[in-house]
Amino acid sequence: MEGLVSLLLFAGAFYLMMRFGCGAHMVHGGHGGHGDASAKHVDPVCGMNVDPEQGYGKMHGGELYRFCSRNCLDKFEAEPEKFLRKQGGAS
């Protein structure tokens, strides 16, 4: 009986760590990053830095582009190749 209680306590601790501790990050794509402020995107229309949690996002050609405003997103959607050429030429 003592072994069963120990097993249940260990299993409970393991569950809590996997559910709420570092194990929770494994479900959502890894442990690194934790809100890394340097991970910014550049709006291809106006060149402004956009935080990953701000603005608008658009998948194009298998890549995610972030936009500072709906206006920039609309301009990109109208002529994406124009802004991708401009962005490629600037680097």
C-alpha positions as CSV (number, residue, x, y, z in Angstrom):
1,M,0.0,0.0,0.0
2,E,2.9,2.4,0.8
3,G,4.3,1.8,-2.7
4,L,0.9,2.7,-4.3
5,V,0.7,6.0,-2.3
6,S,4.3,6.9,-3.4
7,L,3.4,6.1,-7.0
8,L,0.3,8.2,-6.9
9,L,2.2,11.2,-5.3
10,F,4.9,10.9,-7.9
11,A,2.3,10.7,-10.7
12,G,0.4,13.7,-9.4
13,A,3.6,15.7,-9.2
14,F,4.6,14.7,-12.7
15,Y,1.2,15.6,-14.0
16,L,1.3,19.1,-12.4
17,M,4.8,19.7,-13.9
18,M,3.8,18.6,-17.3
19,R,0.5,20.5,-17.2
20,F,1.6,23.8,-15.7
21,G,5.4,23.8,-15.5
22,C,8.0,23.5,-18.1
23,G,6.3,20.6,-19.8
24,A,3.5,22.9,-20.9
25,H,5.9,24.6,-23.3
26,M,6.5,21.3,-25.0
27,V,2.9,21.1,-26.2
28,H,3.0,24.6,-27.7
29,G,6.2,24.4,-29.7
30,G,9.2,24.4,-27.5
31,H,10.7,26.0,-24.5
32,G,12.8,28.9,-25.9
33,G,11.6,32.4,-26.6
34,H,9.4,33.4,-23.6
35,G,8.3,36.6,-25.2
36,D,11.6,37.5,-26.8
37,A,11.4,41.2,-27.4
38,S,14.0,41.0,-30.2
39,A,11.7,38.7,-32.3
40,K,10.1,41.4,-34.5
41,H,8.8,41.4,-38.0
42,V,9.3,44.2,-40.5
43,D,6.2,45.4,-42.3
44,P,7.0,45.0,-46.0
45,V,4.8,48.0,-47.0
46,C,6.1,50.7,-44.7
47,G,9.2,49.2,-43.2
48,M,8.0,49.6,-39.6
49,N,9.0,47.0,-36.9
50,V,6.0,45.0,-35.8
51,D,5.9,42.9,-32.6
52,P,4.8,39.3,-33.1
53,E,1.7,39.8,-31.0
54,Q,0.6,43.1,-32.6
55,G,-0.8,44.2,-35.9
56,Y,-2.0,41.9,-38.7
57,G,-0.6,38.7,-40.1
58,K,-0.8,37.3,-43.6
59,M,0.6,34.1,-45.0
60,H,2.0,34.5,-48.5
61,G,4.1,31.9,-50.3
62,G,4.5,29.8,-47.2
63,E,5.9,32.7,-45.1
64,L,4.2,34.9,-42.5
65,Y,4.3,38.6,-43.0
66,R,3.2,41.1,-40.2
67,F,1.7,44.5,-40.9
68,C,1.4,47.5,-38.6
69,S,-2.1,48.5,-39.8
70,R,-5.0,47.3,-41.8
71,N,-4.1,49.9,-44.4
72,C,-0.7,48.3,-45.0
73,L,-2.3,44.8,-45.1
74,D,-4.8,46.0,-47.8
75,K,-2.0,47.5,-49.9
76,F,0.0,44.3,-49.6
77,E,-3.0,42.1,-50.6
78,A,-3.6,44.3,-53.7
79,E,0.0,44.0,-55.0
80,P,2.1,41.5,-52.9
81,E,4.8,41.1,-55.5
82,K,5.5,44.9,-55.6
83,F,6.3,44.9,-51.9
84,L,8.2,41.7,-51.9
85,R,10.4,42.9,-54.7
86,K,11.0,46.2,-52.8
87,Q,11.8,44.3,-49.6
88,G,14.2,41.9,-51.5
89,G,16.0,44.8,-53.2
90,A,16.5,46.6,-49.9
91,S,18.5,43.8,-48.3
